[in-house]
């Protein structure tokens, strides 16, 4: 015996609302109170209602699909971003296509062309590289809706969702100063990324605000990564005597910090007794065999970044003339063993 197919009328009856309100929820339109939207969503779950995506797409001339271009789909840094995107897309009855731009501008351009030629209704572009700015400016005048994450291009009228990296550096430096540190070395993240630049600038500003400009010292890394951090600290130690040791090292990325911590321990330098360590990102030391002390770090709310990016994008899809948004999300300090 065939089970009767559940319709939007059934959902409306279960939720105690009009069919028009159900339609508004299905099409991600405004004019529905949070309470009614919640009842409708709950009714759909209870009835196992599956909307006819193809029919809605034909009526609205939409695909109900969004595209997302990340630098990598396998790096743990992006896992929470992906979860935030997936959950928010699903809540809004859209689907998502993830692509890896592999830090390659040409690859990103190809994906944007694909997404904007009818495959999706809009896209989220993770554009961390400084040279992505030209790509973003070039695409800023497109009618195709998109959101740029992690790369603020001041002279382009685009939607932005950003983590306040400058503020994160201030949290790191202020915490170390509270712990009695004055000589704070900064080991940067990858050259050529907006995030690393902002963290570097934040470190400089925070040191000056604390009256510690004379102790500013920076070691640049070409890439994020354990090996880069290990080499940077190993080289620094080889070029300086023990009397020159800083009170603390603030790393522009956790992966770099893990490598630096290994180099310090191999040199017999105790953490945090001799040198305190702060990282950035709140990553786990995956692939690091050596057991390390738990890292004090600046945690990025990456799930929220992914969710906010979807919300901003859907807003523009529904209202193409809406004013572009810039959302800046504050990171937080997480205190662990390396500064305690």
C-alpha positions in Angstrom: 0.0 0.0 0.0 1.4 3.4 -1.0 1.8 6.0 1.6 0.0 9.3 0.8 2.6 11.9 -0.2 2.9 14.7 2.3 2.1 18.2 0.8 2.6 21.8 2.0 -1.1 21.8 2.9 -0.5 19.0 5.4 2.4 21.0 6.8 0.2 24.1 7.2 -2.5 22.1 9.0 0.0 20.5 11.4 1.7 23.9 12.1 -1.7 25.7 12.4 -0.7 28.3 9.9 -1.7 29.3 6.3 -0.3 27.6 3.3 1.1 31.1 2.3 3.3 31.1 5.3 4.6 27.6 4.6 5.5 28.8 1.1 7.3 31.8 2.5 9.4 29.5 4.7 10.2 27.1 1.8 11.3 30.0 -0.4 13.3 31.7 2.3 11.2 34.8 2.2 10.6 37.4 4.9 7.3 38.1 6.6 7.3 35.1 8.9 7.6 35.5 12.6 10.3 33.4 14.3 7.6 31.5 16.2 5.7 30.6 13.1 8.9 29.7 11.2 9.8 27.3 14.1 6.4 25.6 14.1 6.5 25.1 10.3 10.0 23.7 10.4 9.0 21.4 13.3 5.9 20.2 11.3 8.0 19.4 8.3 10.3 17.3 10.4 7.4 15.5 12.1 5.7 14.7 8.7 9.0 13.9 7.0 8.1 16.5 4.4 10.4 16.8 1.4 9.8 19.9 -0.7 9.8 19.6 -4.5 13.1 21.4 -5.1 12.9 21.2 -8.8 9.4 22.7 -9.0 10.4 25.6 -6.7 13.5 26.2 -8.7 11.6 26.5 -11.9 9.0 28.9 -10.4 11.7 31.1 -8.8 14.3 30.7 -11.5 16.7 29.6 -8.9 18.8 26.5 -8.3 18.5 26.6 -4.5 22.2 25.8 -4.5 25.1 27.8 -3.2 28.8 27.3 -4.0 31.7 27.6 -1.6 35.3 28.0 -2.6 37.8 27.2 0.2 41.6 27.0 0.1 41.4 23.3 1.2 38.7 20.8 2.0 41.1 18.6 4.0 42.8 21.0 6.4 41.3 20.9 9.9 41.2 24.7 10.0 38.2 24.6 7.6 36.3 21.8 9.3 34.2 24.1 11.5 33.6 26.6 8.6 32.3 23.7 6.6 30.0 22.6 9.4 28.6 26.1 9.9 27.9 26.4 6.2 26.3 22.9 5.9 24.0 23.4 8.9 22.8 26.9 7.9 22.3 25.9 4.2 20.2 22.9 5.4 18.1 25.0 7.7 17.2 27.2 4.8 16.4 24.4 2.4 19.3 25.0 0.1 22.1 22.7 -1.0 25.8 23.4 -1.2 28.7 22.6 -3.5 32.2 22.8 -1.9 35.3 23.3 -4.1 39.0 23.7 -3.2 40.7 26.7 -4.7 44.1 25.3 -3.7 45.4 28.8 -3.1 45.4 29.2 -6.9 43.8 32.3 -8.4 43.1 30.7 -11.8 41.4 27.8 -10.1 39.2 30.2 -8.1 38.3 32.2 -11.2 37.2 29.0 -13.0 35.0 28.0 -10.1 33.4 31.5 -9.9 32.7 31.3 -13.6 31.1 27.9 -13.1 29.0 29.0 -10.2 27.8 32.3 -11.8 26.8 30.7 -15.1 23.7 29.1 -13.6 25.1 26.3 -11.5 24.3 28.1 -8.2 22.4 31.1 -6.9 25.4 32.6 -5.2 28.8 31.8 -3.8 31.0 32.1 -0.7 34.7 32.8 -1.5 37.4 32.2 1.1 39.9 34.8 -0.2 42.8 34.8 2.3 45.6 35.6 -0.2 46.5 39.3 -0.6 46.6 38.8 -4.4 42.9 37.7 -4.2 42.1 41.4 -3.9 42.3 42.0 -7.7 40.0 39.0 -8.3 37.5 40.3 -5.7 37.5 43.9 -7.3 37.0 42.4 -10.7 34.0 40.5 -9.6 32.5 43.2 -7.3 30.3 44.6 -10.0 28.7 41.3 -11.0 25.0 40.9 -10.4 25.9 37.4 -9.1 25.6 37.4 -5.3 28.7 36.4 -3.4 30.3 36.8 0.0 34.1 37.1 0.7 35.4 35.5 3.9 38.7 36.5 5.5 39.8 39.2 3.0 38.7 42.7 3.4 39.1 44.7 0.2 38.3 48.3 1.2 37.6 49.7 -2.2 35.3 46.9 -3.4 31.5 46.9 -2.7 31.2 43.3 -1.6 29.8 41.4 1.3 32.4 40.6 3.9 32.6 38.2 6.9 35.8 38.6 8.8 37.5 37.6 12.0 39.1 40.5 13.8 42.7 39.3 13.6 44.0 42.6 14.9 42.0 42.3 18.0 43.1 38.7 18.4 46.8 39.9 18.5 45.9 42.5 21.1 44.4 39.7 23.3 47.6 37.6 22.9 50.0 40.5 23.7 47.9 41.8 26.6 47.7 38.4 28.2 51.4 37.9 27.9 52.1 41.3 29.5 49.7 40.4 32.3 51.9 37.3 32.9 54.9 39.5 33.3 56.4 39.3 29.8 58.0 42.2 28.1 60.2 40.8 25.4 57.6 39.2 23.1 58.8 37.7 19.8 56.2 37.3 17.0 56.6 34.5 14.6 54.2 35.2 11.7 51.9 33.0 9.8 52.1 32.6 6.0 53.4 35.5 3.9 50.9 36.9 1.5 47.7 36.3 3.5 45.5 39.0 4.9 45.1 37.2 8.2 48.9 37.0 8.8 49.2 40.7 7.9 46.5 41.8 10.3 47.9 39.6 13.1 51.3 41.1 12.5 49.9 44.7 12.5 47.9 43.9 15.6 51.1 42.7 17.4 52.9 45.9 16.5 50.0 48.1 17.7 49.6 46.1 20.9 53.3 46.3 21.8 53.3 50.0 21.2 50.1 50.5 23.3 51.8 48.5 26.1 54.9 50.8 25.9 57.0 47.9 24.6 58.0 49.2 21.2 61.7 48.7 22.0 61.1 45.0 22.4 59.3 44.4 19.1 60.9 41.5 17.2 59.5 39.6 14.3 60.4 36.3 12.5 58.7 35.8 9.2 57.5 32.4 7.9 56.7 31.6 4.3 53.9 29.2 5.1 51.7 28.0 7.9 52.8 24.6 9.3 54.7 22.6 11.9 57.8 22.4 9.9 57.9 26.2 9.3 57.6 26.9 13.0 60.2 24.4 13.8 62.7 25.9 11.3 61.9 29.4 12.4 62.6 28.8 16.1 65.6 26.5 15.4 67.2 29.3 13.2 66.5 32.0 15.8 68.1 30.0 18.5 71.2 29.3 16.4 71.6 33.0 15.8 71.1 34.2 19.4 72.7 33.4 22.7 70.6 32.2 25.7 70.8 35.6 27.3 68.8 37.0 24.4 65.8 34.6 24.9 62.5 36.4 24.7 60.0 36.1 27.6 57.4 34.8 25.2 56.7 33.9 21.6 53.4 34.8 20.0 52.9 32.6 16.9 50.6 33.7 14.1 49.2 30.2 13.8 48.9 27.2 16.1 50.5 24.8 13.6 53.5 27.1 13.5 53.5 27.2 17.3 53.5 23.4 17.6 56.7 23.2 15.5 58.3 26.0 17.5 57.5 24.2 20.8 59.2 21.1 19.6 62.3 23.2 18.7 62.3 24.8 22.1 62.0 21.5 24.0 64.8 20.0 21.9 67.0 22.9 23.0 66.1 22.2 26.7 64.1 25.4 27.1 61.1 24.9 29.5 57.6 26.0 28.6 56.2 28.1 30.2 58.8 28.6 32.9 61.4 30.1 30.5 59.3 31.0 27.6 55.6 31.4 27.4 53.7 30.6 24.2 50.5 31.8 22.6 49.2 30.7 19.2 46.3 31.6 17.0 43.4 29.5 15.6 42.7 26.8 18.3 43.9 23.9 16.1 44.7 20.5 17.4 48.3 19.2 16.9 47.3 16.6 14.3 50.3 14.8 12.8 52.5 15.8 15.7 53.9 12.6 17.4 55.5 14.4 20.3 53.3 15.1 23.3 53.2 18.8 23.8 51.8 21.0 26.5 48.3 22.4 25.9 48.6 25.6 23.9 47.2 29.0 25.0 45.7 30.4 21.8 43.3 32.8 20.2 40.2 30.9 19.2 38.5 31.8 16.0 34.7 31.2 16.0 34.9 29.4 12.6 31.5 27.7 12.8 29.9 31.1 13.3 32.0 32.5 10.3 30.5 29.8 8.0 27.0 30.3 9.3 27.1 34.1 9.0 28.5 33.9 5.5 25.5 31.8 4.4 23.1 34.1 6.1 24.6 37.2 4.4 24.6 35.4 1.0 21.0 34.2 1.3 20.0 37.8 2.2 21.4 39.1 -1.1 20.0 36.2 -3.1 16.5 37.1 -1.8 17.0 40.8 -2.1 19.6 41.6 -4.8 19.4 45.3 -4.2 20.1 45.1 -0.5 23.1 47.0 0.8 26.3 45.0 1.1 27.2 43.9 4.6 30.5 43.8 6.5 30.4 41.5 9.6 33.4 41.4 11.9 33.5 38.6 14.5 35.6 38.8 17.6 38.0 35.9 18.5 38.6 34.9 22.1 41.6 34.1 24.3 41.8 30.5 25.5 44.3 30.1 28.4 46.1 26.7 28.7 49.3 25.3 30.0 51.8 27.2 27.8 51.2 30.5 29.7 50.1 29.1 33.1 
